[in-house]
Amino acid sequence: APEGLSDPVEEDGIQFVPDTEEGILNKFWDAVKHYDQVITFNGRGFDAPYLMIRSAVNKIKPTRDLMPNRYTSSSHVDLLDQLTFYGAVRKKFSLHMWCKAFGIKSPKEDGVTGHEVNDLFNEQKYLDIARYCLGDLYATAELFEYWDKYVRVPKGR
């Protein structure tokens, strides 16, 4: 585990478990293979390629394709793709903006932004990073539910 954080911490029923990058990646690939669908916000533009490359650096083989065909696959729903209609809307708004537009709590409301993660890492504030990521996860889940209910058009219509 990283310096400064060695024991798991539990808050509100969520357990934060410290680990090395290699350990986190191995746990991710072991978990993700059990799901039919991955939901992200800008996951095709950042998260998926980053996970694939960092896994390669650590000599870890992915257990599933995180970058399937964006137009025909439902195994990876990138909400940024969906809300910009695959780039037809030229302006790519942030997760924060979409959350505000649809009345969803933004992870930025708790005081941390993605731009601060590197500084937090260098300051060994790993739990602050984990809390920010959890807020991001909750916001993405709510945004998916909103998109699925009010924006997504059923296939064939």
C-alpha positions in Angstrom: 0.0 0.0 0.0 1.1 3.6 -0.5 2.9 5.4 2.3 0.6 7.2 4.6 -2.3 4.8 4.3 -2.0 1.1 5.3 -5.3 0.0 6.8 -8.7 -0.2 5.2 -11.0 2.6 6.2 -14.8 2.3 6.2 -17.2 5.3 5.8 -21.0 5.1 5.2 -20.8 1.4 4.4 -18.0 1.9 1.8 -14.6 0.3 2.5 -11.5 2.1 1.1 -8.8 -0.4 0.7 -5.2 0.9 0.0 -3.1 -1.0 -2.5 -0.4 -0.6 -5.0 -1.1 0.4 -8.6 -0.6 -3.2 -9.7 -2.9 -4.4 -6.9 -5.6 -1.9 -7.8 -5.4 -2.8 -11.5 -5.6 -6.6 -10.8 -8.6 -6.1 -8.6 -10.3 -3.9 -11.3 -9.8 -6.4 -14.1 -11.0 -9.2 -11.8 -14.1 -7.3 -11.0 -15.0 -5.8 -14.4 -15.1 -9.2 -16.1 -18.3 -10.0 -14.1 -20.3 -7.1 -15.5 -22.2 -6.9 -18.8 -22.0 -3.1 -19.0 -19.5 -0.4 -18.1 -20.8 3.1 -17.6 -18.4 6.1 -17.7 -18.2 9.8 -18.4 -15.4 10.4 -20.9 -14.3 6.8 -20.3 -13.5 6.3 -23.9 -11.4 9.5 -24.0 -9.5 9.0 -20.7 -10.3 6.2 -18.3 -10.4 3.1 -20.6 -7.1 4.0 -22.5 -5.4 5.0 -19.3 -6.4 1.7 -17.6 -5.3 -0.3 -20.7 -1.9 1.5 -20.9 -1.2 1.4 -17.1 -2.1 -2.3 -17.1 0.4 -2.9 -20.0 3.1 -1.0 -18.0 2.4 -3.3 -15.1 2.3 -6.4 -17.4 -1.4 -7.1 -16.5 -3.6 -8.5 -19.2 -7.1 -6.9 -19.5 -10.0 -9.3 -19.0 -12.4 -7.4 -21.3 -12.5 -4.9 -24.1 -13.2 -1.4 -22.7 -13.1 0.1 -26.2 -15.7 -1.7 -28.2 -17.3 -0.1 -31.3 -18.8 3.1 -29.9 -21.9 3.1 -32.2 -23.1 -0.5 -31.9 -21.9 -1.8 -28.6 -23.9 -1.4 -25.4 -21.1 -3.0 -23.2 -19.5 0.5 -22.7 -21.8 3.4 -22.3 -19.8 6.6 -22.3 -22.2 9.3 -21.2 -20.1 12.1 -22.7 -20.5 10.3 -26.1 -24.2 9.9 -25.5 -24.9 13.5 -24.3 -22.9 15.0 -27.3 -24.6 12.5 -29.7 -21.2 11.1 -30.7 -19.7 14.5 -31.3 -22.7 16.1 -33.2 -22.8 18.6 -30.3 -19.4 20.2 -30.6 -19.1 21.6 -27.1 -18.1 18.8 -24.7 -19.5 19.9 -21.3 -18.1 18.5 -18.1 -19.6 16.0 -15.7 -20.1 18.9 -13.3 -22.1 20.9 -15.9 -24.3 17.9 -16.8 -25.0 17.2 -13.1 -26.0 20.8 -12.5 -28.2 20.9 -15.6 -30.1 17.8 -14.4 -30.2 18.5 -10.7 -27.6 15.9 -9.7 -25.1 16.5 -6.9 -21.7 17.2 -8.6 -18.6 15.6 -7.1 -17.0 19.1 -7.2 -19.5 20.3 -4.5 -17.4 18.6 -1.9 -14.4 20.8 -2.7 -12.1 18.6 -4.8 -11.8 18.7 -8.5 -10.0 16.3 -10.9 -7.3 18.9 -11.4 -6.3 18.6 -7.8 -5.8 14.9 -7.7 -2.1 15.0 -8.6 -1.4 17.5 -5.8 -3.4 15.4 -3.4 -1.4 12.3 -4.5 1.9 14.1 -3.9 0.7 15.2 -0.5 -0.3 11.6 0.2 -3.9 12.5 0.8 -5.1 9.2 -0.7 -8.4 9.1 1.3 -9.3 12.5 -0.2 -8.7 11.1 -3.6 -10.8 8.0 -2.9 -13.7 10.2 -1.6 -13.5 12.4 -4.7 -13.6 9.3 -6.9 -16.6 7.9 -5.0 -18.4 11.2 -5.5 -17.6 11.0 -9.2 -18.9 7.4 -9.3 -22.2 8.4 -7.6 -22.7 11.3 -9.9 -22.0 9.2 -13.0 -24.5 6.6 -11.8 -27.2 9.2 -11.3 -26.4 10.8 -14.6 -26.8 7.4 -16.3 -30.2 6.9 -14.7 -31.3 10.3 -15.8 -30.0 9.8 -19.4 -31.6 6.3 -19.5 -35.0 7.7 -18.4 -35.2 11.0 -20.3 -32.6 11.1 -23.1 -32.0 7.6 -24.4 -34.2 6.6 -27.4 -35.2 3.0 -27.6 -33.5 1.1 -30.4 -35.5 1.0 -33.6 -37.5 4.2 -32.9 
